[in-house]
Amino acid sequence: MSFPKRILTALGSLGLAVAGPAATAQPVQMTVQAGDPKLQISRHIYGHFAEHLGRCIYGGFWVDKDSKAPQQGRIRMDVVEALRKIKVPNLRWPGGCFADTYHWHDGVGPSAQRPKMLNMWWGNTLEDNSFGTHEFLELCSLLGTEPYLAANVGSGTVQEMAGWMEYLNANDDTPLVLERRRNGHPEPYKVSWWGIGNESWGCGGNMTAEYYTDVYKRYATFAHNYPASPPLKKIVSGANGDDPNWTETCMKRIPLGQMWGLTLHQYTLPTGNWTGSKGSATNFDETQYFSTLRNCLRMEAIVSKHAAIMDKYDKDKKVALLVDEWGVWTDVEPGTNPGFLYQQNSLRDALVAGTTLNIFNNHCDRVRGANLAQAVNVLQAVILTDKDRMLLTPTYHVFDLYQVHQDAQYLPLQFSSPDYAFGSEKIPALNASASKDKSGAVHISLVNLDPHKAIALETALAGISWKTVTGRVLTSAKINDYNTFDKPNAVKLASFTGAKKRGDKLAVELPPKSVVMLELR
């Protein structure tokens, strides 16, 4: 039967499953183009973030010795194995705001002798420094991932940062190198990714852009390369969302040879408000569903604006744009510590993740790194833990789907999206990205944001030979469905059979509120 639009809207506002009309009558015409073989989607777009915040480190990656969870030392191995499965390419640590009060030397040496500190940023908890540099780098080794360290610029010194680099990367018999060897690691760690400060416009020091660029140049001058290790990738603490002046000032005042990357932080808030309620992670209607997706789509304009500024000063695109904090930020779960930023993760979050990663893929000429905030138990986490139990969130499944894009050749797409209209507003219902891997397989990631309507696609693939198509899909009955420790597979991946070869074209029927990954061979 056919529901009147007002009834469909009412059902949707309750988060209920809606049997909307089939696909739109006229299929969306999409073209996948051959692209430039030299332009790749960097695997580092799929990076993650681990801050000393709430239960991300303690209770997430690092557990008590008497925990029943599988562990190596105190590193939680079921979390490690889950992240290895999605090929996490880099992990950012120790923050975040925490980084600019963190003194690395407190976190090395015998654990019992490490001084404690107050985590003033996140709940005023007592930090015992049992998880420090060696533990983090062991975690990265187990994950097979690139460590991305954030140096303390806000409350630290140039000497402190330079000493950390020497401790990790040098191999001559200096006091710091001898100390590293005594602490159990004879060979250099060879850490190349270094963030010089974090959110220096805010919790990293409330600096002006002009002042920060002078500070950055001083720190970068003493960030030395060592013969035993690869050259440092020096990363500038970049803009807060839609702040073009910060990017302009950094690009104008910092020599290109002194920076490898420039960061950008942009979160998606359901209500759009930093003060007051940000909105619930699970108890929302279609009004907040729509506003969340509308706010998520702002990433396209923001990335485009910062990339255009960078192009003025760096026409050869040598400096990477790293969106090293992004994701959905909601109110914390009721009854939890407000300083721990623990939130659930619904199908809506998965749609935000798929959409955002498509945006990054389509800007891969400039966006060459990103970090979802955060990996475990904080904000838009891919993993949640409860003592010895663990679950994978809907967002995790999107990263599982999208790992096929890592280091694959970027394939441009052309199409005109139908609208998802709600009330007097509308947003594009469809977003997508595509790539070709080293085996020649083509992957197309498709997101339908409309919770009611399927979308029919007819896709031409210029100059691409293929015979078969397979796919996987992530969707659920309701927009606010999520996984719990009692029902950890409520939202999960399934085989997708809605794509077929029709002549030389690809015909797809994309379900409402879904993320689909297609593989053509």
C-alpha positions in Angstrom: 0.0 0.0 0.0 1.0 3.6 -0.4 1.4 5.8 2.6 0.6 9.6 2.4 3.8 11.7 2.8 2.7 13.0 6.2 2.3 9.5 7.5 5.7 8.5 6.2 7.2 11.5 7.9 5.5 10.7 11.2 6.7 7.1 11.1 10.2 8.2 10.3 10.1 10.7 13.2 9.6 7.8 15.5 12.7 6.0 14.1 10.4 3.3 12.7 11.0 1.2 9.6 9.2 2.7 6.7 8.2 0.7 3.6 8.6 3.6 1.2 8.2 3.6 -2.5 10.6 1.6 -4.6 13.3 3.4 -6.5 12.6 6.7 -8.2 11.1 6.2 -11.7 14.0 7.5 -13.6 17.4 5.9 -12.7 20.2 8.2 -11.7 22.8 8.3 -14.5 26.3 7.8 -13.1 29.6 7.6 -15.0 32.8 6.1 -13.5 35.8 7.6 -15.3 39.3 6.1 -15.8 41.1 8.8 -13.8 44.8 9.5 -13.4 46.8 6.4 -12.6 49.1 8.5 -10.4 46.3 9.7 -8.1 45.7 7.4 -5.2 43.4 7.4 -2.2 45.9 7.3 0.6 45.3 4.6 3.1 46.0 7.1 5.8 42.5 8.6 5.3 41.3 5.6 7.3 43.3 6.5 10.4 42.1 6.4 14.1 42.7 8.4 17.3 43.5 7.2 20.8 43.6 9.9 23.5 43.9 9.5 27.2 40.2 10.3 27.6 37.6 8.3 29.4 37.9 4.6 28.6 39.8 4.8 25.3 43.2 3.8 26.7 42.4 2.5 30.2 39.7 -0.1 29.8 39.9 0.0 26.1 43.4 -0.7 24.7 45.0 -1.2 28.1 43.4 -3.5 30.7 44.1 -4.6 34.3 46.2 -7.7 34.7 43.3 -9.6 36.2 41.0 -8.8 33.3 39.4 -11.9 31.6 39.8 -10.2 28.2 42.6 -11.7 26.0 45.7 -9.7 26.5 49.4 -9.5 25.7 51.0 -7.8 28.6 48.2 -5.5 29.3 47.2 -4.7 25.7 43.8 -6.0 24.9 44.1 -8.4 22.0 40.5 -8.8 20.9 40.5 -5.0 20.3 43.8 -5.3 18.4 42.5 -8.2 16.2 39.4 -6.2 15.3 41.4 -3.2 14.3 43.9 -5.3 12.4 41.0 -6.7 10.4 40.1 -3.2 9.1 43.8 -2.4 8.4 44.1 0.7 10.6 46.9 2.6 8.8 47.8 5.1 11.5 47.0 5.8 15.1 47.2 9.2 16.7 48.3 9.6 20.4 48.3 10.8 23.2 45.8 13.5 22.3 44.0 15.8 21.7 43.9 18.3 24.5 45.7 15.8 26.7 48.8 16.0 24.5 49.5 19.6 25.6 49.8 18.6 29.2 51.6 15.3 28.6 55.2 15.0 29.5 56.6 12.0 27.7 59.4 11.3 30.1 56.9 10.6 32.9 55.7 7.6 30.8 58.9 5.7 30.3 61.0 3.4 32.6 59.8 1.0 35.2 56.0 1.4 35.6 56.1 1.5 39.4 58.5 4.5 39.3 56.4 6.6 36.9 54.9 9.8 38.5 51.2 10.2 38.5 49.4 13.2 37.0 46.0 14.7 37.0 44.1 14.5 33.7 42.7 18.0 33.9 41.0 17.9 30.6 38.9 14.7 30.9 37.2 14.2 34.2 40.1 15.2 36.5 41.0 11.5 36.8 44.4 10.3 38.1 46.7 9.3 35.3 49.2 6.7 36.4 51.3 6.8 33.2 51.4 3.0 33.0 50.5 3.4 29.4 53.4 5.5 27.9 55.6 5.7 24.8 56.9 2.1 24.8 53.4 0.7 25.4 51.9 2.8 22.7 54.5 1.8 20.2 54.1 -1.9 21.1 50.4 -1.4 20.4 51.2 0.1 17.0 53.5 -2.8 16.3 50.8 -5.3 17.1 48.4 -3.4 14.9 50.8 -3.1 12.1 50.1 0.7 12.0 52.0 4.0 11.7 52.4 5.8 15.0 51.3 9.4 14.9 52.6 11.4 17.9 51.4 14.8 19.1 54.1 16.8 20.8 53.4 19.0 23.8 53.6 22.6 22.6 51.1 24.1 24.9 52.9 23.5 28.3 56.1 21.8 27.1 59.4 23.0 25.7 61.3 22.7 22.5 63.9 20.7 24.4 61.3 18.3 25.7 60.0 17.6 22.1 63.5 17.3 20.7 64.5 14.9 23.4 61.5 12.7 22.7 62.5 12.6 19.0 66.1 11.7 20.0 65.0 9.1 22.4 62.9 7.4 19.7 64.9 7.9 16.5 68.6 8.3 17.3 71.1 5.4 17.6 74.2 7.0 18.9 75.3 6.5 22.5 73.7 9.7 23.9 72.2 9.6 27.4 68.6 9.5 25.9 69.5 6.6 23.6 71.2 4.7 26.4 68.1 5.3 28.5 65.9 3.8 25.7 68.1 0.8 25.5 67.9 0.3 29.3 64.1 0.5 29.0 64.1 -2.5 26.7 64.3 -1.2 23.1 67.8 -1.4 21.7 66.9 -0.3 18.2 65.4 3.1 17.2 61.6 3.2 16.9 61.8 5.3 13.7 58.7 7.4 14.3 58.2 9.8 11.4 54.7 11.3 12.0 54.9 14.3 14.4 52.1 16.7 15.2 53.6 20.0 16.5 50.9 20.9 19.0 47.2 20.3 18.9 44.3 22.7 18.6 46.7 25.6 19.3 43.8 28.0 18.7 42.0 26.4 21.7 43.0 23.9 24.4 46.6 23.9 23.0 47.3 27.4 24.1 44.5 29.8 22.8 47.1 31.2 20.4 46.5 33.5 17.5 47.4 32.1 14.1 50.3 34.6 13.7 51.7 33.7 17.1 51.3 29.9 16.5 53.2 30.1 13.2 56.2 31.7 15.0 56.1 29.0 17.7 55.7 26.3 15.1 58.8 27.4 13.1 60.8 27.4 16.3 59.8 23.9 17.3 60.1 22.6 13.7 63.7 24.0 13.6 64.7 21.7 16.4 62.7 18.7 15.1 65.8 16.9 13.8 66.2 14.0 11.4 68.5 11.2 12.5 70.4 8.9 10.1 69.0 5.8 11.7 65.4 6.8 11.1 63.3 8.1 8.2 62.8 11.9 7.7 60.2 13.5 10.0 56.8 14.3 8.7 56.2 17.6 10.5 52.5 18.4 10.9 51.1 21.9 11.6 48.2 22.3 14.1 45.6 23.5 11.7 42.2 25.2 11.7 39.0 24.7 13.7 36.4 23.9 11.2 35.4 26.8 8.9 38.3 29.1 9.8 40.0 30.1 6.6 42.2 32.7 8.3 44.1 30.1 10.3 44.9 28.1 7.2 45.8 31.2 5.2 48.2 32.4 7.9 49.9 29.0 8.2 50.4 28.6 4.5 51.6 32.2 4.1 54.0 32.3 7.0 55.4 28.7 7.3 57.9 27.7 4.5 56.7 24.7 2.6 59.9 22.8 3.4 59.1 23.1 7.1 55.8 21.2 7.0 54.6 17.9 5.6 51.0 18.3 6.6 48.4 20.7 8.0 45.5 19.6 10.1 41.8 20.4 10.2 39.3 19.5 12.9 35.6 19.3 12.1 32.9 17.4 14.1 29.3 16.7 13.3 26.9 17.8 16.0 23.3 16.6 15.6 21.9 20.0 16.9 24.8 22.0 15.6 25.3 23.5 19.2 28.5 23.3 21.2 26.7 24.8 24.2 23.6 23.0 25.6 22.4 19.7 24.3 24.2 18.2 21.3 21.5 15.6 20.9 21.2 12.0 21.8 23.2 9.2 20.2 20.1 6.9 19.9 17.0 8.7 21.1 16.3 10.9 18.1 13.6 11.5 15.5 13.9 12.3 11.8 14.3 16.0 12.6 17.6 15.4 14.3 18.5 12.6 11.8 18.2 15.2 9.0 20.0 17.9 10.8 22.9 15.6 11.6 23.3 14.6 8.0 23.0 18.2 6.8 25.7 19.2 9.3 27.9 16.2 8.2 27.7 17.3 4.5 29.3 20.7 5.5 32.6 18.8 5.4 32.5 19.0 1.6 32.5 22.8 1.6 34.9 23.1 4.4 37.5 20.8 2.9 37.1 22.5 -0.5 37.7 25.9 1.1 40.8 24.9 3.0 42.2 23.0 -0.1 41.7 26.1 -2.3 43.6 28.3 0.2 46.4 25.7 0.3 46.5 25.6 -3.5 47.3 29.3 -3.6 50.6 28.7 -1.8 51.3 25.1 -2.7 50.3 24.6 -6.4 52.1 21.2 -6.5 50.1 19.9 -3.5 53.1 18.9 -1.6 51.5 19.6 1.8 48.9 17.1 2.9 45.6 18.2 4.5 45.0 15.9 7.5 41.5 15.9 9.0 42.9 14.3 12.1 39.7 14.8 14.2 36.3 14.1 12.8 33.1 12.3 13.7 29.7 12.6 15.3 29.7 14.3 18.8 26.5 13.7 20.8 25.5 14.0 24.4 27.1 11.3 26.6 25.1 8.2 27.5 22.8 8.9 30.5 24.5 8.0 33.8 28.0 8.1 32.5 30.8 10.5 33.4 30.3 13.6 31.3 34.1 14.0 31.0 34.5 10.6 29.4 32.5 11.4 26.2 31.1 7.9 26.0 28.3 7.6 23.4 26.5 4.9 21.6 26.7 4.5 17.8 23.7 4.0 15.5 23.0 3.4 11.9 23.0 7.2 11.6 26.6 7.3 12.6 27.5 4.7 9.9 25.8 6.9 7.3 27.8 9.9 8.5 31.0 7.8 8.3 30.4 6.5 4.8 29.5 10.0 3.6 32.6 11.6 5.2 34.9 9.0 3.9 33.5 9.5 0.4 34.2 13.2 0.7 37.8 12.5 1.7 38.3 10.0 -1.1 37.0 12.5 -3.6 39.5 15.1 -2.3 42.4 12.6 -2.2 44.6 15.0 -4.2 44.9 17.1 -1.0 43.4 15.0 1.8 46.0 12.4 2.5 45.2 11.6 6.1 42.3 11.6 8.6 41.6 10.3 12.1 38.1 9.3 13.3 37.6 10.4 16.9 38.0 8.0 18.6 38.9 4.3 18.3 37.4 2.8 21.5 34.7 3.9 23.9 34.9 7.7 23.1 32.8 9.7 20.7 32.1 7.9 17.4 34.0 4.8 18.4 34.4 1.8 16.1 34.6 -0.5 19.2 32.9 -0.4 22.6 34.0 -2.5 25.6 32.4 -3.5 28.9 34.8 -5.4 31.1 35.6 -8.6 29.2 32.9 -8.0 26.5 33.4 -6.1 23.3 31.2 -5.1 20.4 31.7 -3.6 16.9 29.7 -0.5 16.1 27.9 0.3 12.8 30.8 2.7 12.1 33.3 -0.2 12.4 31.4 -2.0 9.6 31.8 1.0 7.3 35.5 1.0 7.8 35.4 -2.7 7.1 33.6 -2.0 3.8 35.8 0.9 2.8 39.2 -0.7 3.5 39.3 -1.7 -0.2 39.9 2.0 -1.1 43.2 2.1 0.8 46.1 3.0 -1.6 43.9 2.3 -4.6 43.7 4.4 -7.8 41.1 7.1 -7.5 38.3 7.0 -10.1 36.2 10.1 -10.5 32.4 9.9 -10.6 29.9 12.0 -12.3 26.2 12.0 -11.4 23.4 14.3 -10.2 21.9 13.3 -6.8 18.2 13.2 -6.1 17.1 15.2 -3.1 16.2 13.9 0.3 13.6 16.5 1.4 12.4 17.0 4.9 10.1 19.8 5.8 11.2 22.9 3.9 14.8 21.7 3.5 16.6 19.3 1.2 20.0 17.7 1.0 21.6 15.4 -1.6 20.4 11.8 -0.9 23.2 10.1 -2.7 27.0 10.3 -2.3 29.7 8.0 -3.6 33.4 7.4 -4.4 35.2 4.8 -6.5 38.7 3.3 -6.9 40.6 0.6 -8.7 43.0 -1.7 -6.7 46.2 -3.2 -7.8 44.5 -6.4 -9.0 42.3 -4.3 -11.4 39.1 -4.7 -9.3 36.9 -1.6 -9.2 35.1 -0.7 -6.0 32.2 1.8 -5.7 31.0 2.9 -2.3 27.4 4.3 -2.3 25.5 5.9 0.5 21.7 6.6 0.4 20.8 9.1 3.1 17.1 9.0 2.4 15.4 6.9 5.1 12.3 6.3 2.9 13.2 6.0 -0.8 15.4 3.6 -2.6 17.6 5.0 -5.4 18.0 3.3 -8.8 21.3 3.8 -10.5 22.5 3.2 -14.1 26.2 3.4 -14.3 28.5 3.5 -17.2 32.2 2.7 -16.7 34.3 4.5 -19.2 37.3 2.3 -20.4 36.8 -0.2 -17.7 36.4 -3.9 -18.5 34.4 -6.0 -16.1 32.3 -9.2 -16.0 30.9 -9.7 -12.5 29.6 -7.6 -9.7 29.3 -8.5 -6.0 28.5 -6.4 -3.0 27.9 -5.9 0.7 25.4 -3.7 2.4 25.0 -2.1 5.8 21.4 -1.0 6.8 18.8 -1.7 9.4 15.1 -1.4 10.0 15.4 1.9 11.9 17.6 4.9 11.6 18.5 4.7 15.3 19.2 1.0 15.5 22.5 0.2 17.3 24.4 -2.7 18.7 24.4 -3.6 22.4 26.4 -6.0 24.5 23.4 -8.3 24.7 22.6 -7.9 21.0 26.0 -7.1 19.4 24.9 -8.0 15.8 21.7 -6.0 15.6 23.3 -3.8 12.9 25.7 -5.9 10.7 26.9 -6.4 7.2 25.0 -8.5 4.7 25.5 -9.7 1.1 24.0 -7.2 -1.4 22.2 -8.6 -4.4 20.8 -5.4 -5.8 23.4 -4.8 -8.5 23.5 -6.4 -11.9 25.3 -6.2 -15.2 22.9 -4.9 -17.8 24.6 -4.8 -21.2 27.7 -2.8 -20.7 26.2 -0.8 -17.7 25.9 -1.4 -14.0 22.3 -1.3 -12.7 21.9 -0.8 -8.9 18.9 -0.4 -6.6 20.3 1.2 -3.5 18.1 0.6 -0.4 17.0 3.5 1.8 19.4 4.5 4.7 22.2 2.3 3.5 25.9 2.0 2.8 26.8 -0.3 -0.1 30.2 -1.4 -1.4 30.3 -2.9 -4.9 33.2 -4.9 -6.4 33.5 -5.3 -10.1 35.9 -7.8 -11.7 
